[in-house]
Amino acid sequence: MTETKIALITGGSRGLGRDMAINIAKKGIDVIITYHSNQDAANDVVAEIHQLGRKAEAFQLDASKPNEFDDFFKQLSNYLKFQNTEGRFDFLINNAGTGLYKPFVDTTEADLDDMFNIHYKGVYFLTQKALPFLNDGGRIINISSGLARFSFPNASAYASMKGAVEVFTRYLAKELSPRRIVANVVAPGAIATEFGGGENKTNEKKREAVANFTALGRVGEADDIGSVVAFLCTEDAKWINGQRLEVSGGIFL
């Protein structure tokens, strides 16, 4: 009998993270999500995954605060020990994050620190803390952004941290290879969610511009990303390692 695999998704209560969780569950994988403050939304995701016949659980976590990670992994470990004898999981998806759209000249030190803490420092040390619980042969998927490849005004702080995550991911792929752990980046283009104030969902002028710049002629939807992340958790993706997969419909080609 094949052992059920488990995925941990940070920031899984809304937006892209929610869709990742649902799509991964549809692949027959049990799911653990974290949420920052919206417990009701997290519980809704858990309930939807249960309806798909998979196990799911949600834990509160501020992914920008490494000093909270030890307590989080103690809770996670206790939960995992009820799910399997080893107390381990298989897939880590570093998705949690916030947007900052502000001109470079107006970006403050506090703004930059916020972006660093949630998008780079948090990802770096959460991954480090996760390693004792991640099965050999497991996978790490870090969420970046198309903005690490192309430049759009007012995203310098956010995009710079995503660029750092992409470099970090290649190092993970190299240094964790003795354990057969692979690491990849998924870089969404403009997606119609509430992220960053929801402009890609509500600002028609921006949506039209994005559609005009994109080969497939539209703004992306959450399912465009969640399905790719779920694919990377399958055996079909076993030989993809150290790669950046931009999922943008062909923007700025």
N, C-alpha and C positions, 0 to 999 in steps of 0.2 A: 504493500500500500504506500503510495506517495505521500510524504510528509507535507502538511500544509505550510506554505511559506507566509511570512508576515512582513508587512511594509510599515515603516514609520514615516509620516509626512508632517513636517512642521508647517504651521499656518494652514491647517486643513479644513477650517470651518466655513470658509467663504471663497468666492472667486476661483482662481486657478487651482488652489489646493483642494477645494471641495470637489472639483471635477476630476482631479487626479485620483482622489480617494475612491470615487464612484467607479471610474474606469478600471482602476487596479482591482477593486473587488469583483468586477465583472470577469476578470481573468482568473478567478478562483483563489485569490490571495486575501488573507485576513489583513485588517487595517488598524493601525493606531494613528490618531491625529493629535496634534497639539493646537491649542487656541490661546490667544492672548487675553481676551476679555469677554467675548460673546459666547457664553456657555450654551445658550439656547440654540444658536446656530450650529454649534458643534454637536449638540445632542440630536439635532435634526439629521445631520450627516450620518451619525452612528445609527440612527433608526432606519435610514434609507439603506445603509449597507446591510443591516440585519434582514431587511426585506428581500435582499438579494441572496440571502442564505449564507452570508459570511459573518465571521466574528468581527467586532469593532469596539474600540474604546477611545475616549478622548481625555486628554490631560492638559491642565493649564500650564503654560510655559511662556515666559518672556524670553524669546530667543535672542534678545540683545544683551542679556545679563548672564555671562558665564559663571558668576558666583552662585547662580541658582541651578546649574546643571547637575551637580552631584545629587541634590535632593530629587530632582526630576528622574534621574536614572535609578535611584533607589526605588521610587514608585514604579517605574517602568519594569525594573527587574522583578519586583514582587508580582506584578501582573503577568509577566512573561512566564514565570515559574508555574503559574496555573495553566498556561497554554501549552507548554512543552517542557520536557524534563531538563533541557539544557538552559532554559531561560534566555534564549537568544532570538534575534530576528534576522531578516535577510536583506531588506532593502531600506536604505536611508535616503529620503528625498528632502533636501534642504530648500524649502520653498518660502518660509516665512519672510516677510519684508514689508516695507512701507515705501511710498514714493515721495520724491522731492523734486518739484519742477520750479526752479528758481534761477534767475540769471547768475552767472558766475560772479559778477561784481557785487551781487547782493547776498551771496551765500556766506553765512557766518561760521565761526569755528564750531558753535554748538550744532548747526546743521550738518556739518561735515562729520562731527563725532557721532551724531545719530545714525548717519548712513554707514559709517565704519562699523559701529557696534552691531547693527542688525544684519548688514549685508556681507561683512567680511569677518570681523572678530568673532561674532556669534557662530557663523558657519564653521570657521576654523576650529574653534574649541568644542563646539557641539559634536563635530565629526570625531575629534580626538577622544572625547569622553565616550562616544558611542562604540569605539572599536572593540572593547572587551565583550560587548553584547552582540556584535555583528558576526554572523557566521562566516567561516572561510568560504570563499566562492560567492560571497555576497556582492551587492552592488550599491554604489553611491551615485546619486543623480543630483547635481547642483543646478539650481535655476538661475540663469543669467538674463540677458536681455539683448535684443537686436541692437540696442544703443551702445553696446560694447564694440560693435563693428562700424556702424554709421553714426554720424553726429547729428543730433536734433537739438535745437536751442533749448537752454534752460534745464539740462539734465547732467551737467558735468560731474556733480558729486555722486549722484546715484550711479551713473554709467561707469565712473572710475572704479567704484567698488565692485561692480559686476565684472569689469576687466580683471581685477585682482582675483576674483573667484575663478575665472577661467584659467588663469595661470596656476592657481592652487590645485585645480582639478587635475591638471596634467601631472603635477608632482604626486598627487595621491595615486594616480594610475601607476606611476613608476614605483613608488615606495611601498605600496601595499601589494604589489604583484607576488611576493612570496606567499601570501595568503590567498592568492587567486581572487582578490577583491578588485573589481573593475570600477572605474569612475568616469563619468561623462557629464557633459553640460547640455542642458536644453535651454535655448535662447529664444524666447517668444518675441515676435514683433508686437505691433500695436494690437491689444486685445480689449474687447468691449466688456470690461468688468468695472467694479467700483474702485479699483486700485488707482491711487494718485488723484483722488477726487472724482474719478469716473468720467474724465473727459473723452476717453475713447468710446464711451457709451452714449454720452449726451451732447457733446459739442459737435454739431453737424458740420461746421466749417472744417474742424480738424478731421472728422471722419471722411469727408469728401477728399481732403488733401491726401490722407493715408491711402484711400482707395485708388487715387490717381497715381500714387508712387508705387503701388503694389501690382505685380504682374497678374495676379488672380483677381484684382479689381474690387477688393472689399477689405473691411476691418476684420481681424480675426475674432473668433469666439472661443470661449473657455474649452470647449470640447476639442478644438483643434490642437490644444496643448496636452490636455489630460490623456488623450488616446496615445500620444507619442510617449509620454512618460510611462504609461502602462505597458506599451510595447517593450520598452527598455527593461522591464521587469520580467520578461518572458525568455524562454530558451532560444527563441528566434534571434534575440539580440546578444547572445553570449559572446560573440567575437568582436563586439564594438567596445573599444576601450580608449580612454584618453582623448575622446572626440568632442567637438562642439557641434551640436545639431541645431541649426537655426530653423525655427518653425514660424515663418513669417509670411507665407504666401508669395515670396519673391519680392520683398520690398527693396528698393534702391539697388536693383541689379545692374 
